[in-house]
Amino acid sequence: MKKFLLAALLTVSATAAFAQKENPSGLYHLTDISYNDGKVKYKQLPRIYKLCTKEVTMHFNNFRMDNERSRLYFSMRNNDGKPLTYTGKKTGTKERQIYNSDKRGFTFDFFMPNFEGVCTEKYESGEMPNDNIDHQFRVALKMLKTSKFEQKNFLCGVWHRRGFSKTPISDVEVGRADWDEYRIIDATNYFYFRNNAKSYIVGNGLKDGASLYITGYTFNPSNNTFTEGTDKITYNIYKISDKTISVTYTVNNHTVTEIWDRSGLPEDFQKIFGTNIKPTDKQPTPPID
């Protein structure tokens, strides 16, 4: 019996010793920041998440909750340039280090030239109870990972804005915006993001990133109108075909009609979030010089 217990304890010890030598995998949130081996603590902790995959580590920050409009804003960047992988803790180096790492959390050390010291960030996995921002953010990630949407109404799914039209019943373009816009709609949530000139490309390091927000919505099928959250703007939807709609709305006494096509997310988003929906082949017309 004693030999059995000793063997069991040795097994547990060995497992524990190796358990925190894994590559970060999954979603983590920041729990602590310090400098120079904990001598200086960061008092006002920013809200930061990292989504770690084999291909890339995505960095989410700049969270802002607009309670008046029931809307959560945040940004997404390829902040780290390449995937975070286990290195073990080293001394006397300015290279980034990942240690104490497994699915429960990890520690991230990196050198800050402007501070002339090492910054230590600690991350943990798991939800943050009774936290509305955390809840909304996880809903947004779930929508980004969804390949098949329940068709509660014909708006459910992924849409890509192609450009603008003169009339709601035509998909002939008369202009386009300077950035891409995508919208993901499920039975109750409306998720919207824009990016600046493919700034989210995997492997390109720090770029402008994508700005995202999520809110609820109301759809009235009797007159095909759509309202975001508590926004007072009403969007009139005209179904041009099963794959194309026009969206007309008025802002500051100016009426705008946009053309939206059913689509998958950009290819790099699909690599990150594991979806496989064919992007639309109707790309925006290049702007006229």
BELDAJO-V171500 format. One record per residue. N is the residue number from 1. RES is the residue in one small letter. SS is DSSP state (H for helix, E for strand, L for the rest). PHI is phi in whole degrees, 0 to 359 (none if undefined). NEAR is the number of other ideal C-beta (glycine too) atoms within 8 Angstrom. Layout:
[[N/RES/SS/PHI/NEAR] [N/RES/SS/PHI/NEAR]]
This chain:
[[1/m/L/none/4] [2/k/H/297/5] [3/k/H/296/6] [4/f/H/295/7] [5/l/H/296/8] [6/l/H/296/8] [7/a/H/296/8] [8/a/H/295/8] [9/l/H/295/8] [10/l/H/296/8] [11/t/H/295/8] [12/v/H/298/8] [13/s/H/296/8] [14/a/H/295/8] [15/t/H/297/8] [16/a/H/296/7] [17/a/H/295/6] [18/f/H/263/7] [19/a/H/297/8] [20/q/L/256/9] [21/k/E/236/8] [22/e/L/264/10] [23/n/L/289/11] [24/p/L/304/15] [25/s/L/213/7] [26/g/E/112/8] [27/l/E/257/10] [28/y/E/228/13] [29/h/E/238/12] [30/l/E/290/14] [31/t/E/239/8] [32/d/E/197/9] [33/i/E/227/11] [34/s/E/214/12] [35/y/E/233/12] [36/n/L/50/8] [37/d/L/57/6] [38/g/L/83/7] [39/k/L/289/6] [40/v/E/236/7] [41/k/E/258/6] [42/y/L/275/9] [43/k/L/282/4] [44/q/L/263/4] [45/l/L/283/9] [46/p/L/287/6] [47/r/L/272/9] [48/i/L/225/9] [49/y/E/239/12] [50/k/E/232/15] [51/l/E/256/11] [52/c/E/257/12] [53/t/L/232/10] [54/k/L/291/4] [55/e/L/270/7] [56/v/L/197/11] [57/t/E/245/14] [58/m/E/269/12] [59/h/E/248/12] [60/f/E/244/12] [61/n/E/206/11] [62/n/E/56/6] [63/f/E/285/11] [64/r/E/214/7] [65/m/E/259/10] [66/d/E/264/9] [67/n/H/295/5] [68/e/H/296/5] [69/r/H/253/10] [70/s/L/53/9] [71/r/E/227/11] [72/l/E/251/14] [73/y/E/254/12] [74/f/E/198/13] [75/s/E/236/11] [76/m/E/229/11] [77/r/E/220/13] [78/n/L/270/17] [79/n/L/292/8] [80/d/L/268/10] [81/g/L/81/8] [82/k/L/211/6] [83/p/L/301/11] [84/l/L/284/11] [85/t/L/229/7] [86/y/L/298/11] [87/t/L/239/10] [88/g/L/83/7] [89/k/L/278/9] [90/k/L/235/8] [91/t/L/247/4] [92/g/L/69/3] [93/t/L/228/6] [94/k/L/258/3] [95/e/L/283/7] [96/r/L/291/9] [97/q/E/227/12] [98/i/E/238/14] [99/y/E/211/12] [100/n/E/47/7] [101/s/E/246/13] [102/d/E/201/9] [103/k/L/292/6] [104/r/L/276/6] [105/g/E/168/12] [106/f/E/200/15] [107/t/E/246/13] [108/f/E/236/12] [109/d/E/253/12] [110/f/E/210/9] [111/f/E/276/9] [112/m/E/246/10] [113/p/L/302/5] [114/n/L/291/4] [115/f/L/264/7] [116/e/L/54/5] [117/g/E/196/8] [118/v/E/263/10] [119/c/E/262/12] [120/t/E/244/13] [121/e/E/247/11] [122/k/E/245/12] [123/y/E/235/14] [124/e/E/230/9] [125/s/L/267/10] [126/g/L/96/5] [127/e/L/286/7] [128/m/L/256/7] [129/p/L/302/4] [130/n/L/56/3] [131/d/L/238/8] [132/n/H/294/6] [133/i/H/296/10] [134/d/H/299/10] [135/h/H/297/9] [136/q/H/296/11] [137/f/H/297/14] [138/r/H/291/10] [139/v/H/297/10] [140/a/H/298/14] [141/l/H/297/11] [142/k/H/298/8] [143/m/H/293/12] [144/l/H/295/12] [145/k/L/266/9] [146/t/L/273/10] [147/s/L/261/6] [148/k/L/230/4] [149/f/L/257/9] [150/e/L/293/7] [151/q/L/275/7] [152/k/L/291/6] [153/n/L/206/7] [154/f/L/290/5] [155/l/L/280/10] [156/c/L/298/11] [157/g/E/133/9] [158/v/E/250/12] [159/w/E/232/14] [160/h/E/239/13] [161/r/E/282/12] [162/r/E/271/13] [163/g/E/169/13] [164/f/E/236/11] [165/s/L/227/14] [166/k/L/285/6] [167/t/L/228/7] [168/p/L/295/9] [169/i/L/264/6] [170/s/L/234/9] [171/d/L/253/9] [172/v/L/281/6] [173/e/L/284/12] [174/v/L/238/7] [175/g/E/176/6] [176/r/L/215/9] [177/a/L/273/7] [178/d/L/275/4] [179/w/L/218/8] [180/d/E/282/9] [181/e/E/226/10] [182/y/E/231/14] [183/r/E/227/11] [184/i/E/243/14] [185/i/E/232/12] [186/d/L/244/11] [187/a/L/297/6] [188/t/L/229/5] [189/n/E/242/13] [190/y/E/234/12] [191/f/E/240/13] [192/y/E/228/11] [193/f/E/211/11] [194/r/E/230/10] [195/n/E/225/14] [196/n/L/250/8] [197/a/L/53/6] [198/k/L/57/7] [199/s/L/288/10] [200/y/L/264/14] [201/i/L/307/9] [202/v/L/296/10] [203/g/L/90/8] [204/n/L/269/7] [205/g/L/75/6] [206/l/L/291/6] [207/k/L/228/10] [208/d/L/296/7] [209/g/L/85/12] [210/a/E/249/11] [211/s/E/262/9] [212/l/E/229/12] [213/y/E/212/11] [214/i/E/225/14] [215/t/E/206/13] [216/g/E/273/9] [217/y/E/207/12] [218/t/E/235/6] [219/f/E/242/8] [220/n/E/252/8] [221/p/L/291/6] [222/s/L/291/4] [223/n/L/230/6] [224/n/L/54/10] [225/t/E/246/10] [226/f/E/222/14] [227/t/E/231/11] [228/e/E/278/12] [229/g/L/43/11] [230/t/L/257/6] [231/d/L/297/8] [232/k/L/272/5] [233/i/L/283/9] [234/t/E/257/8] [235/y/E/257/11] [236/n/E/266/12] [237/i/E/258/11] [238/y/E/238/10] [239/k/E/274/8] [240/i/E/286/10] [241/s/E/204/5] [242/d/L/297/5] [243/k/L/246/6] [244/t/E/220/12] [245/i/E/228/11] [246/s/E/250/17] [247/v/E/235/11] [248/t/E/244/11] [249/y/E/208/10] [250/t/E/238/7] [251/v/E/229/6] [252/n/L/52/3] [253/n/L/64/3] [254/h/E/240/6] [255/t/E/268/6] [256/v/E/235/9] [257/t/E/239/12] [258/e/E/251/11] [259/i/E/252/15] [260/w/E/236/12] [261/d/E/244/11] [262/r/E/299/10] [263/s/L/197/12] [264/g/L/271/10] [265/l/L/291/14] [266/p/L/306/11] [267/e/H/306/7] [268/d/H/291/10] [269/f/H/297/11] [270/q/H/295/13] [271/k/H/296/10] [272/i/H/290/12] [273/f/H/260/10] [274/g/L/78/7] [275/t/L/266/12] [276/n/L/213/6] [277/i/L/242/10] [278/k/L/299/5] [279/p/L/294/10] [280/t/L/296/12] [281/d/L/269/4] [282/k/L/264/6] [283/q/L/272/6] [284/p/L/300/8] [285/t/L/289/7] [286/p/L/303/4] [287/p/L/297/7] [288/i/L/280/3] [289/d/L/289/2]]
